[in-house]
Amino acid sequence: MGTVALALTEGMLHFELSLAYEVFGSAPDGVTVPWYDVEVCGPDAVQVGRFRLEPDHGLDRLRQADTVIVPGWADVDVEPPADLVGAVRGAHEAGARVASLCTGAFVLAAAGLLDGSRATTHWAHTGVLAARHPRVEVDPDVLYVDNGSVLTSAGKAAAMDLCLHLVRLDHGSGVANAVARRLVVPPHRDGGQAQFVPSPVPVRDDHPLTALFPWVMERLDQPLTVEDLARRARMSSRNLGRHFRAVTGTTPLQWLLTQRIRRAQELLETSDEGVDAIAAATGMGTATTLRRHFNRTVGVPPDTYRRTFRSPPRPGS
């Protein structure tokens, strides 16, 4: 499938770089299809995390690649260097398929490759990407986005999902599955980033809602309404909604649903309770209601989530 060029410079993350090299660097045993030629391209010696790398070629070599992989960019508050941005843009103009891993999306956005397109990055930085590049349609919920010649992945392990997707596009599912087996990872994961995003309770000591949040968390099994929350906070429902929007960025009902889903995630991870019991414990009422909201919010059914995230038994248990 031609040349895969790993584009790097000072400030890249070594995890995504190493991951891409593992996927594209060598074919699995028993796979006889023509494999990729991997080249590391960068300006002189490059410091990547704690490692010092000697690139095979300069960044100008990206124009000759069939696929360009841009690993994660360590500090999203710092603009990526102009020579990297220009080289990535030039490679795309020359016909290369360009894929970013994790925060490498900031490099693609700076190069203008995401304008008018859907894209993603690590969930912790999707807001920054959207604010800095308003022409990009940032999707915070998916593991990766394939726009044909430009692809972006979410954070860390989602980079593996995208790399395997590229192998699947080039060689088919059988070969991608063989790569996944060699690396001991699932060949395809269901759902999106929402299943990995923690939902902390927002707390500000000087805010009128500060005492309300723990009160609600202790009563998630109860059928709370907006009126119940407003009564507890001693304000009108409209005033409550305004305060909630300012502090949490969402409505009281949506925040409450998020906390119920998060509690359900915790119970699925740490208990043997069935879905019916978890629905009751989280105020969802029925298993059907829990499944509907859980699947829509997290991206996978509760049973699938439990299989993926179930905590291993403690020794002696």
C-alpha positions as CSV (number, residue, x, y, z in Angstrom):
1,M,0.0,0.0,0.0
2,G,2.9,2.3,-0.6
3,T,4.6,4.6,1.9
4,V,3.3,5.6,5.3
5,A,5.2,8.7,6.6
6,L,5.1,9.5,10.3
7,A,5.3,13.3,10.5
8,L,6.9,14.6,13.7
9,T,8.7,17.5,15.2
10,E,9.5,18.8,18.7
11,G,6.4,18.6,20.9
12,M,4.9,15.3,19.6
13,L,3.6,12.6,21.8
14,H,5.5,9.3,21.7
15,F,2.6,7.0,22.5
16,E,0.7,7.7,19.3
17,L,4.0,7.6,17.3
18,S,4.9,4.2,18.6
19,L,1.4,2.9,18.1
20,A,1.4,3.9,14.5
21,Y,4.8,2.3,13.9
22,E,3.6,-0.9,15.5
23,V,0.6,-1.1,13.2
24,F,2.3,-0.1,9.9
25,G,5.9,-1.2,10.6
26,S,5.6,-4.9,9.8
27,A,3.0,-7.3,8.6
28,P,1.6,-10.0,10.9
29,D,2.8,-13.6,10.6
30,G,1.0,-15.3,7.8
31,V,0.0,-12.1,6.0
32,T,1.4,-12.2,2.5
33,V,-0.1,-9.0,1.0
34,P,2.4,-6.2,0.1
35,W,3.0,-4.2,3.3
36,Y,3.7,-0.6,4.0
37,D,7.1,1.1,3.8
38,V,7.3,3.3,6.9
39,E,9.3,6.4,7.0
40,V,9.9,8.8,10.0
41,C,10.0,12.4,8.7
42,G,11.1,15.4,10.7
43,P,13.6,18.3,11.0
44,D,16.9,16.9,12.2
45,A,16.9,15.1,15.6
46,V,13.6,15.4,17.4
47,Q,12.8,15.2,21.1
48,V,9.6,13.2,21.5
49,G,8.7,13.0,25.1
50,R,11.7,11.4,26.9
51,F,13.0,10.0,23.6
52,R,15.4,11.4,21.0
53,L,14.7,10.3,17.5
54,E,16.7,10.5,14.3
55,P,14.2,10.9,11.4
56,D,14.8,9.0,8.1
57,H,14.0,12.1,6.0
58,G,13.1,15.7,6.3
59,L,9.5,17.0,6.3
60,D,9.7,17.7,2.6
61,R,9.5,13.9,2.1
62,L,5.9,14.0,3.1
63,R,4.9,15.1,-0.4
64,Q,6.1,11.7,-1.7
65,A,4.1,9.6,0.8
66,D,0.8,7.8,0.1
67,T,-0.3,8.1,3.7
68,V,0.8,10.7,6.3
69,I,0.2,10.1,10.0
70,V,0.4,13.1,12.3
71,P,0.8,11.9,16.0
72,G,-0.5,13.7,19.0
73,W,0.5,17.3,19.6
74,A,1.6,17.6,23.2
75,D,0.6,21.2,24.1
76,V,-2.6,22.3,22.4
77,D,-2.1,25.9,23.7
78,V,1.0,26.2,21.5
79,E,0.5,26.6,17.7
80,P,2.2,23.8,15.8
81,P,5.3,24.9,13.9
82,A,4.8,26.4,10.5
83,D,7.2,24.0,8.7
84,L,5.2,21.0,10.0
85,V,1.9,22.6,9.1
86,G,3.1,23.5,5.6
87,A,4.5,20.1,5.0
88,V,1.3,18.3,6.0
89,R,-0.7,20.7,3.8
90,G,1.7,20.1,0.9
91,A,1.4,16.4,1.3
92,H,-2.3,16.5,1.1
93,E,-2.2,18.8,-2.0
94,A,0.1,16.2,-3.6
95,G,-2.5,13.5,-3.1
96,A,-1.6,11.9,0.2
97,R,-4.1,10.5,2.6
98,V,-3.6,12.4,5.9
99,A,-4.6,11.0,9.3
100,S,-4.2,12.6,12.7
101,L,-4.0,10.7,16.0
102,C,-5.4,12.3,19.1
103,T,-4.4,16.0,19.3
104,G,-2.6,15.8,16.0
105,A,-5.9,17.2,14.7
106,F,-4.7,20.6,15.8
107,V,-2.0,20.3,13.1
108,L,-4.5,19.3,10.4
109,A,-6.8,22.2,11.5
110,A,-3.9,24.7,11.3
111,A,-3.2,23.4,7.8
112,G,-6.8,24.1,6.8
113,L,-7.5,20.4,6.0
114,L,-10.5,20.3,8.4
115,D,-12.3,23.4,7.3
116,G,-15.9,22.7,6.5
117,S,-15.5,19.0,7.6
118,R,-16.4,16.9,10.6
119,A,-13.4,16.0,12.8
120,T,-12.6,14.8,16.3
121,T,-9.8,14.8,18.8
122,H,-9.3,13.8,22.5
123,W,-12.5,14.6,24.4
124,A,-10.6,16.9,26.8
125,H,-9.6,19.2,23.9
126,T,-12.6,19.1,21.6
127,G,-13.8,22.5,23.0
128,V,-10.5,24.1,22.4
129,L,-10.3,22.8,18.8
130,A,-13.9,24.0,18.1
131,A,-13.2,27.5,19.6
132,R,-9.8,27.9,17.8
133,H,-11.1,26.6,14.4
134,P,-14.8,27.5,14.1
135,R,-14.9,26.3,10.5
136,V,-14.3,22.7,11.8
137,E,-17.4,20.7,12.8
138,V,-15.9,19.1,15.9
139,D,-17.6,15.8,17.0
140,P,-16.7,15.0,20.6
141,D,-18.5,11.7,20.7
142,V,-16.8,9.5,18.1
143,L,-13.6,7.4,18.2
144,Y,-12.6,8.5,14.7
145,V,-13.9,10.4,11.6
146,D,-13.1,9.2,8.1
147,N,-13.6,12.0,5.5
148,G,-11.9,10.0,2.7
149,S,-8.5,11.7,2.3
150,V,-8.5,13.3,5.7
151,L,-9.1,11.3,8.9
152,T,-9.0,12.2,12.6
153,S,-9.0,10.1,15.7
154,A,-10.0,10.7,19.4
155,G,-7.5,10.3,22.2
156,K,-4.8,7.6,22.9
157,A,-6.3,4.2,22.3
158,A,-8.7,5.6,19.7
159,A,-5.6,6.2,17.6
160,M,-5.3,2.4,17.4
161,D,-8.9,2.2,16.2
162,L,-8.1,4.6,13.4
163,C,-4.9,2.9,12.4
164,L,-6.7,-0.5,12.2
165,H,-9.4,1.2,10.2
166,L,-6.8,2.3,7.6
167,V,-5.4,-1.2,7.4
168,R,-9.0,-2.5,7.0
169,L,-9.6,0.0,4.1
170,D,-6.3,-1.0,2.4
171,H,-6.3,-4.8,3.0
172,G,-9.7,-5.9,4.2
173,S,-11.1,-7.0,7.6
174,G,-9.1,-10.3,7.6
175,V,-5.7,-8.5,7.6
176,A,-6.9,-5.9,10.0
177,N,-8.0,-8.6,12.4
178,A,-4.6,-10.3,12.1
179,V,-2.9,-7.0,13.1
180,A,-5.3,-6.7,16.0
181,R,-4.6,-10.2,17.2
182,R,-0.8,-9.6,17.1
183,L,-1.2,-6.5,19.2
184,V,-3.8,-8.1,21.5
185,V,-6.4,-5.4,20.9
186,P,-10.0,-5.6,19.6
187,P,-10.2,-5.2,15.8
188,H,-13.2,-2.9,16.2
189,R,-14.7,-1.1,19.2
190,D,-18.3,-0.1,19.5
191,G,-19.4,3.3,20.8
192,G,-17.7,6.6,21.0
193,Q,-15.7,8.8,23.4
194,A,-18.7,9.4,25.7
195,Q,-18.0,6.0,27.3
196,F,-14.6,7.3,28.5
197,V,-15.5,10.8,29.6
198,P,-15.8,11.2,33.4
199,S,-18.7,13.4,34.6
200,P,-17.4,15.2,37.7
201,V,-19.9,17.1,39.8
202,P,-19.1,20.8,39.3
203,V,-18.5,22.5,42.6
204,R,-17.8,26.1,43.5
205,D,-17.7,27.2,47.1
206,D,-19.2,30.6,46.4
207,H,-22.0,29.4,44.1
208,P,-25.6,29.1,45.3
209,L,-25.8,25.6,43.8
210,T,-22.8,24.3,45.7
211,A,-25.0,22.5,48.3
212,L,-27.4,21.3,45.8
213,F,-25.1,19.0,43.9
214,P,-24.2,16.6,46.8
215,W,-27.9,16.6,47.8
216,V,-28.9,15.4,44.4
217,M,-26.1,12.8,44.2
218,E,-27.4,11.2,47.4
219,R,-30.9,10.9,45.8
220,L,-30.3,9.6,42.3
221,D,-32.6,6.7,43.0
222,Q,-35.5,9.0,43.5
223,P,-37.7,10.5,40.7
224,L,-36.4,14.1,41.1
225,T,-37.9,16.9,39.0
226,V,-36.7,20.4,38.1
227,E,-39.2,21.7,40.6
228,D,-37.7,19.5,43.3
229,L,-34.2,20.9,42.6
230,A,-35.5,24.5,42.5
231,R,-37.3,24.0,45.8
232,R,-34.2,22.6,47.4
233,A,-32.1,25.5,46.0
234,R,-34.7,28.0,47.1
235,M,-35.1,29.6,43.8
236,S,-37.5,29.6,40.8
237,S,-37.2,27.0,38.1
238,R,-36.1,29.6,35.6
239,N,-33.4,31.0,37.9
240,L,-32.2,27.4,38.6
241,G,-31.9,26.8,34.9
242,R,-29.9,30.0,34.4
243,H,-27.5,29.0,37.2
244,F,-27.2,25.5,35.9
245,R,-26.4,26.7,32.4
246,A,-23.7,29.0,33.7
247,V,-22.0,26.4,35.9
248,T,-22.5,23.1,34.0
249,G,-23.1,24.3,30.5
250,T,-26.4,22.3,30.3
251,T,-29.9,22.2,31.8
252,P,-30.8,20.7,35.2
253,L,-32.6,17.7,33.6
254,Q,-29.7,17.0,31.3
255,W,-27.2,17.3,34.1
256,L,-29.3,15.0,36.2
257,L,-29.5,12.4,33.4
258,T,-25.7,12.6,33.0
259,Q,-25.3,11.9,36.7
260,R,-27.7,8.9,36.5
261,I,-25.8,7.5,33.6
262,R,-22.5,8.0,35.4
263,R,-23.8,6.2,38.4
264,A,-25.0,3.4,36.2
265,Q,-21.5,3.2,34.7
266,E,-20.0,2.8,38.1
267,L,-22.5,0.1,39.1
268,L,-21.9,-1.8,35.8
269,E,-18.1,-1.6,36.5
270,T,-18.1,-2.6,40.1
271,S,-21.2,-4.6,41.0
272,D,-23.1,-7.8,39.9
273,E,-26.4,-6.0,39.9
274,G,-28.7,-6.7,37.0
275,V,-29.9,-4.0,34.6
276,D,-33.3,-3.8,36.3
277,A,-31.7,-3.2,39.7
278,I,-29.3,-0.6,38.3
279,A,-32.2,1.1,36.6
280,A,-33.9,1.4,40.0
281,A,-30.8,2.5,41.8
282,T,-30.2,5.3,39.3
283,G,-33.8,6.6,39.2
284,M,-34.3,5.3,35.6
285,G,-37.3,3.2,36.6
286,T,-37.1,0.4,34.1
287,A,-34.4,-1.5,32.3
288,T,-35.9,-0.4,29.0
289,T,-35.5,3.3,30.0
290,L,-32.0,2.8,31.2
291,R,-30.9,1.0,28.0
292,R,-32.4,3.7,25.8
293,H,-30.7,6.6,27.6
294,F,-27.5,4.7,28.2
295,N,-27.1,3.6,24.6
296,R,-27.9,7.1,23.3
297,T,-25.5,8.8,25.8
298,V,-22.6,6.3,26.0
299,G,-22.9,4.8,22.5
300,V,-23.1,1.2,23.6
301,P,-25.7,-0.9,25.6
302,P,-25.2,-1.5,29.3
303,D,-24.2,-5.1,28.8
304,T,-21.5,-4.2,26.3
305,Y,-20.2,-1.5,28.6
306,R,-20.0,-3.9,31.5
307,R,-18.0,-6.5,29.4
308,T,-15.5,-3.8,28.4
309,F,-15.1,-2.0,31.7
310,R,-15.8,-4.5,34.4
311,S,-13.2,-4.3,37.2
312,P,-11.2,-7.5,37.6
313,P,-11.9,-9.5,40.8
314,R,-9.6,-8.7,43.7
315,P,-7.2,-11.5,44.8
316,G,-9.0,-13.9,47.2
317,S,-12.5,-12.7,46.3
